[in-house]
Amino acid sequence: MYTAAMRMTGLVLAAALVLGLAGCERGAVQKVSVSFPAARSGKALDGRLYFLLSKDASAEPRMQIDDSPRSQMIFGVTVDGMKPGESVAVGDEEAGYPVRKLSEVPAGDYTAQAVLDVYETFHRADGVTIKLSPDRGEGKHWNQAPGNLYSKPVKVHVGPGGGAIAISMDEAMPEIVPDKDTKYVRHVRIQSELLTKFWGRPMFLSASVLVPEGFDEHPNARFPLMVDHGHFSPGFDDFRTTPPDANLKPDYSERFHVAGYNRIEQEEAYKEYKTWISPAFPRFLVMKIEHANPFYDDSYAVNSANVGPYGDAIEKELLPAVEKQFRGIGQGWARFMYGGSTGGWESLAVQMFYPDDYNGAFVACPDPVDFHAYMTRDLYNDDNLFYMQGSNKQIEQPAMRDYLGHTLISIRDNVAYEAALGDHGRSGDQFDIWQAVYSPVGKDGYPEEIFDKETGKINHQTAEYWKEHYDLNAVLQRDWNTLGPKLQGKIHLYVGSDDTYFLNDAVYLMEDFLKTTGTPGHGVPYKGEVQYGPRAEHCWNGDPTLPNALSRLHYNTMYVPKIMKRIAETAPKGADLKSWRY
């Protein structure tokens, strides 16, 4: 999973936005207008228009909006066919976060900014026509997307005596400069025929590929492949080829309560590189998939009614292209996967849905693998996502906790944050991408809602669809007789017992089932492993030597001993076990 705290080519809009802000003092109302020079664009634009207010002058307001307790204020309204010079009013009925209504903004001095996330109209192959903001190389982030319009930050006063606020939205976010190939990190980009057909316009898949030491000097070697699943990432930030910066001032990580966190990060990244190039280390390819899409920074690597056939596109188009270009062995026994959080769920799902294509998945802190434990709620037996129903009152449920168990955000507030970012499941954030991937297409062409975003009421009919298609534990239990023999020895689960998003709860349920395998009436034993990190948060991956967020820096090497053992046990007769061991 992914929180917003973690990360047009000159399109411009001439328009005016009228916002009603009611100050806390005496209900004073002031007008806020956001405009663009008429010469910038002669056509109407669709999109999500954001008005932002911040008390923190250290950065632009657009860089301070997320689902953490420190988030500044955002108010969003969808505009369709907004014409140059047109005024659009946003009132208390529009979605806001963390302050829900404009009239509830406390009087005071703020830095204000406006942003337009420009939508494109998609005419999909399934007959659906919808409007979404496409990824433009930035990883589906509205505050950085090339061509999105924004204003310079301005100082404003909200409340009595503030007067009218006029903001000129005369900036456009710049193009993304592609990363260049290096000795170890190469890049691939292909147009996907499957996704292009589904979305009705050219769609692309990309990958960053980490090649081993001596790759260019050994042209006859063919290599096993490790797929590193996870969020959008244009490169390998866990591959530092230079020693740590001696002048870097140590900082303190509040989340992970570690002193000198930034120094440790550099040291461990460099250590990973030294391990990767060491003479005795087996030579592998590592592929990071870049599959940001109109719904999110990541497709979840499966076929989906709303997001498209990303599973097949990755397996049948991108994977063969990468293995051909970089001399991969190209057989299931020589392919492995790993990842954490979103990448953990993907690793397990892909191993299950394409069981013969991979020889093992190392799954860290996965998104909910059993929807009986959808974070803190049960989609099948609970009626409401926001609240637990007591005898006489509703108890609000958490979505995120710190290492001491303090609630950082409730599910209700987390959903309100996404509602401010976009309607119809278009926030580009976590609950909406789960809904987009797992749900059927709704009557309006957008994903069928799994719960009501205002009340939290769960749609149990949609939940049954989720169970049939994407509840991984339910699929394992339903299909174990046929799927189990293909997954023996391939499932490796790791999660902290105090996962920040309560993801350990679903792993407990999956472990309960896996323990039954191999017993009478329950098929073959799974022969994998499940490990828990005591007091470990998100995203523990089985590495006991590092704080959670730093353990990701060992992903490219930490599972290799287990992978080598697996290869030795399962490689077919005559398999290439030597060319890549130079």
C-alpha positions in Angstrom: 0.0 0.0 0.0 1.0 3.5 -0.4 0.4 6.8 1.5 0.5 10.2 -0.1 3.4 11.1 2.4 5.5 8.6 0.6 6.1 10.6 -3.5 1.1 19.6 -19.3 3.3 20.2 -21.5 2.2 23.8 -21.5 -1.6 23.4 -21.3 -3.0 26.5 -19.6 -6.5 27.5 -18.5 -8.2 30.9 -18.6 -10.8 30.7 -15.9 -12.1 32.1 -12.6 -12.9 30.2 -9.5 -15.1 31.7 -6.8 -14.6 30.1 -3.4 -16.6 30.9 -0.3 -14.6 30.9 2.9 -16.5 31.5 6.1 -14.1 32.6 8.8 -14.4 31.4 12.3 -15.0 34.9 13.5 -18.6 36.2 13.1 -19.2 34.0 10.0 -17.4 36.5 7.7 -17.3 35.4 4.1 -14.6 36.4 1.5 -14.3 35.6 -2.2 -11.3 33.7 -3.6 -10.8 33.8 -7.3 -8.3 31.7 -9.3 -7.7 32.7 -12.9 -5.5 32.1 -15.9 -4.4 34.4 -18.7 -6.9 33.9 -21.6 -4.1 33.5 -24.1 -2.9 30.3 -22.5 -5.6 28.0 -23.8 -8.6 28.4 -26.1 -10.2 25.1 -25.2 -12.2 23.8 -22.3 -10.5 21.5 -19.9 -11.7 18.7 -17.5 -10.1 17.9 -14.3 -10.0 18.1 -10.5 -9.4 21.6 -9.2 -7.8 21.9 -5.8 -7.7 24.9 -3.5 -4.9 24.6 -0.9 -4.3 26.4 2.4 -1.2 25.9 4.5 0.2 27.2 7.8 3.7 25.9 7.0 5.7 28.3 4.8 8.6 25.8 4.4 7.3 24.4 1.1 4.6 24.9 -1.5 1.2 23.8 -0.2 0.9 21.3 -3.0 3.9 19.4 -1.5 2.2 19.3 2.0 -0.9 17.4 1.3 -1.1 13.8 2.5 -2.8 11.4 4.9 -0.5 12.1 7.8 -1.4 14.2 10.9 0.8 17.0 9.4 -1.2 17.5 6.3 -2.3 21.0 5.3 -5.7 21.8 3.9 -7.1 20.7 0.5 -10.6 21.3 -1.0 -11.4 19.7 -4.3 -14.0 20.1 -7.0 -14.4 18.3 -10.3 -14.7 20.5 -13.4 -16.1 19.3 -16.7 -15.6 21.4 -19.8 -14.3 24.4 -17.9 -14.1 27.1 -20.4 -11.6 30.0 -20.6 -12.9 32.9 -18.5 -15.5 30.8 -16.7 -16.0 31.1 -13.0 -16.6 28.0 -10.9 -18.0 28.2 -7.4 -16.8 25.8 -4.7 -18.8 25.9 -1.5 -19.4 23.8 1.7 -20.8 20.9 -0.3 -17.3 20.2 -1.8 -14.9 17.7 -0.2 -12.2 19.0 2.1 -9.5 17.5 4.3 -8.5 17.6 7.1 -11.0 20.4 7.5 -14.2 19.1 5.9 -15.8 22.4 4.9 -14.5 25.8 3.8 -16.7 27.4 6.3 -14.8 25.6 9.1 -11.4 27.0 8.2 -10.1 28.9 11.2 -9.5 32.6 10.7 -5.9 33.4 10.3 -3.0 33.9 7.9 -2.2 31.2 5.3 -0.2 30.4 2.2 -2.7 29.6 -0.6 -2.3 27.8 -3.8 -4.5 26.3 -6.6 -3.8 23.2 -8.8 -5.7 21.7 -11.7 -5.2 18.0 -12.3 -6.1 17.8 -15.9 -8.3 14.8 -17.0 -8.3 13.0 -20.3 -11.3 11.2 -21.8 -10.8 7.5 -22.3 -13.0 5.5 -24.7 -12.3 2.0 -23.5 -12.7 -1.2 -25.4 -15.5 -2.4 -23.1 -17.6 0.5 -24.3 -17.0 2.7 -21.2 -16.2 6.4 -21.5 -14.6 7.9 -18.4 -12.4 10.8 -17.5 -9.2 10.3 -15.6 -5.8 11.9 -15.3 -3.2 9.7 -17.1 0.2 9.1 -15.8 2.7 11.3 -17.6 5.9 9.8 -16.4 5.7 11.1 -12.8 4.1 8.1 -11.2 0.5 9.4 -11.1 1.0 12.2 -8.6 -1.3 15.2 -9.1 1.2 17.6 -7.5 4.0 16.8 -10.0 2.2 15.7 -13.2 3.6 17.4 -16.3 1.2 19.9 -17.7 -1.0 20.2 -14.6 -1.6 23.8 -13.8 -0.8 25.6 -10.6 -0.4 29.0 -9.1 2.5 30.5 -7.3 2.0 30.4 -3.5 0.4 33.6 -2.1 -0.1 34.9 1.4 -3.7 35.3 2.3 -5.8 36.1 5.4 -9.0 34.1 6.0 -11.7 35.6 8.1 -12.9 39.1 9.0 -10.8 41.9 7.3 -9.2 39.5 4.9 -10.7 40.9 1.8 -11.0 39.2 -1.6 -8.2 36.8 -2.6 -7.1 36.7 -6.3 -4.8 33.9 -7.4 -3.3 33.6 -10.9 -2.8 30.0 -11.9 -0.2 30.7 -14.6 2.3 27.9 -14.1 2.5 24.5 -15.7 4.4 21.6 -14.2 7.4 20.6 -16.2 8.2 17.5 -18.2 9.9 14.6 -16.5 13.5 14.1 -17.6 14.0 10.3 -18.2 16.8 8.7 -16.2 19.8 7.7 -18.3 21.3 4.2 -18.4 24.3 3.6 -16.2 26.7 0.7 -15.9 24.3 -1.2 -13.7 20.9 0.3 -14.2 19.2 0.1 -17.7 15.8 1.1 -18.9 13.1 -0.5 -21.1 9.9 1.0 -22.4 7.4 -0.8 -24.7 4.0 0.0 -26.0 1.6 -2.7 -24.8 -0.9 -3.9 -27.4 -3.1 -5.4 -24.7 -3.4 -2.2 -22.7 -3.6 0.0 -25.7 -6.6 -1.9 -26.9 -8.3 -1.8 -23.5 -7.7 1.9 -22.9 -8.4 3.1 -26.5 -5.1 5.0 -26.7 -1.4 4.2 -26.6 -0.4 2.7 -23.3 3.1 1.8 -22.2 5.0 -0.4 -19.8 8.5 0.4 -18.6 11.0 -1.3 -16.4 14.3 -0.4 -14.7 16.7 -3.3 -14.9 19.6 -3.9 -12.5 22.3 -5.9 -14.4 25.0 -7.8 -12.6 28.7 -7.0 -12.4 30.4 -8.2 -15.6 27.1 -8.2 -17.7 28.7 -6.5 -20.7 31.9 -8.6 -20.4 30.1 -11.9 -20.5 27.9 -11.9 -23.6 27.2 -15.6 -23.5 25.9 -15.7 -20.0 22.2 -16.0 -19.4 20.7 -14.9 -16.1 18.0 -15.8 -13.6 15.5 -13.0 -13.0 14.2 -11.4 -9.8 11.2 -9.1 -10.1 11.0 -6.4 -7.5 7.4 -5.5 -7.2 6.2 -2.2 -5.6 5.2 1.3 -6.2 6.3 3.5 -9.1 10.1 4.0 -9.1 12.1 5.1 -12.1 15.3 3.6 -10.8 17.1 1.8 -8.0 17.4 4.1 -5.1 18.7 1.2 -3.1 21.9 0.9 -5.3 24.4 3.5 -4.2 27.8 3.0 -6.0 29.6 5.7 -4.0 30.6 5.7 -0.3 28.4 7.6 2.2 28.7 11.4 2.2 31.0 12.1 5.1 29.6 15.6 5.4 26.0 14.5 5.7 24.6 15.7 9.0 22.8 12.9 10.8 19.0 13.3 11.2 16.4 11.6 13.4 13.5 9.5 12.0 10.5 10.2 14.1 8.5 7.3 12.5 11.2 4.7 13.0 12.7 6.4 16.1 16.3 5.9 14.8 19.0 8.5 15.2 21.2 9.1 12.1 18.7 7.5 9.9 19.9 9.2 6.7 23.5 8.2 7.3 22.5 4.6 8.0 20.5 4.6 4.7 23.5 5.7 2.7 25.7 3.1 4.4 23.3 0.3 3.9 22.7 1.2 0.2 26.5 1.2 -0.4 26.8 -2.1 1.4 24.1 -3.6 -0.9 26.1 -2.4 -3.9 29.4 -3.9 -2.5 27.6 -7.3 -2.0 26.1 -7.1 -5.5 29.5 -6.8 -7.2 31.4 -9.1 -4.9 33.2 -12.0 -6.7 31.3 -14.8 -4.9 27.8 -13.3 -5.4 25.6 -15.1 -7.9 24.8 -13.0 -11.0 21.1 -12.0 -11.4 18.9 -9.6 -13.2 16.5 -7.5 -11.2 13.5 -5.9 -12.8 11.4 -3.1 -11.3 8.2 -2.6 -13.2 6.8 0.8 -14.0 3.1 0.4 -14.5 1.5 3.7 -13.3 -1.9 4.0 -14.8 -4.9 6.4 -14.8 -6.0 5.1 -11.4 -2.7 4.8 -9.4 1.0 4.7 -9.5 0.8 0.9 -9.8 -1.5 -1.6 -11.4 -1.3 -4.3 -8.8 0.1 -6.5 -11.6 -3.2 -8.5 -12.2 -6.0 -8.4 -14.8 -8.8 -6.0 -13.7 -12.1 -5.0 -15.1 -11.4 -1.3 -14.4 -7.6 -1.0 -14.6 -7.1 -3.4 -17.5 -5.2 -6.6 -18.4 -2.0 -5.6 -16.6 -1.2 -9.1 -15.4 -1.2 -10.5 -19.0 0.6 -7.4 -20.3 3.4 -7.7 -17.8 3.7 -11.5 -18.2 3.3 -11.8 -22.0 4.7 -8.5 -23.2 7.1 -6.8 -20.8 8.7 -9.9 -19.2 9.7 -11.5 -22.5 11.0 -8.2 -23.8 13.2 -7.7 -20.8 14.5 -11.3 -20.8 15.3 -11.1 -24.5 17.1 -7.8 -24.3 19.1 -8.7 -21.1 19.7 -12.4 -21.7 17.4 -13.8 -19.1 17.1 -17.6 -18.9 13.4 -17.1 -19.5 12.0 -20.2 -17.7 9.9 -20.5 -14.6 12.5 -22.3 -12.5 14.8 -19.2 -12.9 12.3 -16.5 -12.0 11.5 -15.1 -8.5 9.6 -12.2 -7.0 9.8 -10.1 -4.0 8.3 -6.9 -2.7 6.7 -5.2 0.3 3.3 -3.7 1.0 1.7 -3.2 -2.4 4.6 -5.2 -3.8 4.1 -7.9 -1.3 0.5 -8.4 -2.4 1.5 -8.3 -6.0 4.3 -10.9 -5.5 1.9 -13.4 -3.9 -0.9 -12.7 -6.4 1.3 -13.1 -9.4 2.8 -16.3 -8.0 -0.8 -17.6 -7.5 -2.3 -16.4 -10.8 0.8 -17.4 -12.9 2.0 -20.4 -10.8 4.2 -22.0 -13.4 5.9 -18.7 -14.4 7.8 -18.2 -11.1 9.7 -20.4 -8.6 9.0 -18.4 -5.5 7.6 -15.2 -4.0 9.1 -13.4 -1.0 6.2 -11.5 0.3 6.7 -8.7 2.9 4.0 -6.8 4.8 1.5 -7.5 2.0 -1.7 -5.5 1.5 -4.7 -7.4 2.9 -4.4 -11.0 1.7 -7.7 -11.9 3.3 -10.7 -9.5 3.3 -11.9 -10.8 6.6 -9.0 -8.5 7.8 -9.3 -5.5 5.5 -6.9 -3.6 7.7 -9.2 -3.5 10.9 -12.5 -4.4 9.3 -14.2 -7.5 8.0 -15.7 -6.9 4.6 -18.0 -9.9 4.8 -19.3 -9.7 8.3 -19.1 -6.1 9.3 -21.7 -3.6 8.0 -19.6 -0.5 8.3 -16.0 0.3 7.4 -15.7 3.4 9.6 -17.1 2.1 12.8 -17.4 -0.9 15.0 -21.0 -1.1 16.3 -21.3 -1.4 20.1 -24.4 -1.9 22.1 -25.1 1.8 22.4 -22.6 3.6 20.3 -20.3 3.4 17.2 -16.5 3.1 17.8 -14.4 4.8 15.1 -11.8 2.5 13.7 -8.1 3.3 12.9 -6.4 3.0 9.6 -2.9 3.7 10.7 -0.9 3.5 14.0 2.6 4.4 15.2 5.0 2.0 16.9 3.3 2.6 20.3 -0.1 1.9 19.0 -1.3 5.5 18.8 -3.9 6.1 16.0 -2.4 8.4 13.3 -5.5 8.5 11.1 -8.9 6.9 11.2 -10.4 5.0 8.3 -13.1 7.7 8.1 -10.6 10.5 7.8 -8.4 8.5 5.4 -11.4 8.1 3.1 -12.2 11.9 3.5 -8.7 12.7 2.3 -9.2 10.6 -0.8 -12.7 12.1 -1.4 -11.0 15.6 -1.5 -8.6 14.3 -4.1 -11.2 13.0 -6.4 -14.7 11.6 -6.8 -15.8 8.4 -8.6 -12.7 6.6 -7.2 -10.3 9.0 -8.9 -8.2 10.1 -5.9 -5.2 8.2 -7.2 -4.7 6.8 -3.7 -5.0 3.6 -1.6 -8.6 2.8 -1.0 -9.5 3.9 -4.5 -6.9 1.7 -6.2 -8.0 -1.3 -4.2 -11.6 -0.6 -5.4 -10.5 -0.1 -9.0 -8.5 -3.3 -9.1 -10.9 -5.5 -7.2 -14.3 -4.2 -8.2 -16.5 -4.8 -11.2 -17.3 -1.8 -13.5 -20.1 0.2 -12.0 -23.2 1.5 -13.9 -21.5 4.9 -14.4 -18.4 3.3 -15.9 -16.3 3.9 -12.8 -15.4 1.2 -10.3 -18.3 -0.3 -8.3 -18.1 1.1 -4.7 -17.1 -1.3 -2.0 -18.4 1.1 0.7 -20.3 4.4 0.9 -17.7 7.1 1.3 -20.0 9.3 3.4 -21.4 6.7 5.8 -18.9 3.8 5.6 -21.7 1.3 4.8 -20.2 -1.8 3.2 -21.6 -3.1 -0.1 -21.6 -6.9 0.6 -22.5 -7.7 -3.0 -19.3 -6.0 -4.2 -17.5 -7.7 -1.4 -18.5 -11.1 -2.7 -17.1 -10.2 -6.1 -13.8 -9.3 -4.4 -13.8 -12.6 -2.6 -14.3 -14.6 -5.7 -11.5 -12.8 -7.6 -9.0 -11.1 -5.4 -9.2 -12.4 -1.8 -5.9 -14.4 -2.0 -6.6 -16.5 1.0 -10.1 -17.4 -0.3 -8.6 -18.3 -3.7 -6.0 -20.5 -2.0 -8.6 -22.3 0.0 -10.9 -22.8 -2.9 -8.3 -24.0 -5.4 -5.7 -25.6 -3.2 -6.2 -29.1 -4.6 -5.1 -27.9 -8.1 -3.0 -24.9 -7.1 -1.2 -26.3 -4.1 1.1 -28.7 -6.0 2.3 -25.8 -8.2 3.0 -23.6 -5.1 4.9 -26.0 -2.9 7.9 -24.3 -1.5 7.1 -21.0 -3.2 5.2 -19.0 -0.6 7.3 -17.0 1.9 5.5 -14.5 4.1 7.0 -11.8 6.3 5.2 -9.1 8.4 5.8 -7.1 11.6 3.5 -8.0 14.5 2.8 -4.3 14.9 2.4 -3.4 11.2 1.5 0.3 10.8 -1.6 -0.6 8.7 -2.6 -3.7 10.7 -1.6 -5.9 7.7 -0.4 -8.7 10.0 -4.0 -9.6 10.8 -4.7 -10.9 7.3 -1.4 -12.8 7.3 -2.5 -14.5 10.5 -5.6 -15.8 8.7 -3.6 -17.0 5.7 -1.1 -18.8 8.0 -4.0 -20.5 9.7 -5.0 -22.0 6.4 -1.5 -22.8 5.3 -0.9 -24.8 8.5 -3.8 -27.1 7.5 -2.3 -28.0 4.2 -0.9 -31.5 4.0 -3.3 -32.8 6.6 -6.0 -35.3 5.7 -8.5 -33.7 3.2 -6.4 -30.5 2.7 -4.1 -31.4 -0.2 -0.4 -31.2 -0.3 1.7 -29.2 2.3 2.7 -25.7 1.2 6.3 -26.2 2.4 6.9 -22.4 2.6 7.4 -20.1 5.6 5.7 -17.4 7.6 7.7 -15.1 9.8 6.7 -12.3 12.1 8.9 -9.4 13.3 8.3 -8.8 17.0 7.3 -5.2 17.6 8.1 -4.5 13.9 6.2 -2.0 11.9 5.5 -1.5 8.3 7.3 -2.8 6.2 9.2 -5.7 7.9 10.6 -8.1 5.3 12.4 -10.8 7.4 15.7 -8.8 7.9 16.3 -8.7 11.6 19.4 -6.4 11.3 17.7 -3.1 10.2 14.8 -0.8 11.0 11.8 -1.5 8.8 12.2 1.3 6.2 15.9 0.5 5.7 15.5 -3.3 5.3 14.2 -2.6 1.8 17.8 -1.6 0.9 18.7 -5.3 1.1 15.9 -6.6 -1.1 18.3 -7.3 -4.1 20.5 -9.6 -2.1 18.8 -10.8 1.1 16.7 -13.6 -0.4 19.4 -14.8 -2.8 20.6 -17.6 -0.4 17.1 -19.0 -0.3 16.7 -18.6 -4.0 19.9 -20.4 -4.7 18.8 -23.3 -2.5 15.5 -23.4 -4.4 17.2 -23.4 -7.8 19.4 -26.3 -6.7 16.4 -28.3 -5.6 14.1 -27.6 -8.6 16.1 -26.8 -11.7 15.3 -29.3 -14.5 17.9 -31.6 -15.9 20.2 -29.8 -18.3 19.3 -26.4 -17.0 21.9 -23.6 -17.3 23.4 -23.4 -13.8 26.9 -22.2 -14.9 27.0 -19.4 -17.4 25.8 -16.9 -14.8 28.2 -18.1 -12.0 31.3 -16.3 -13.3 
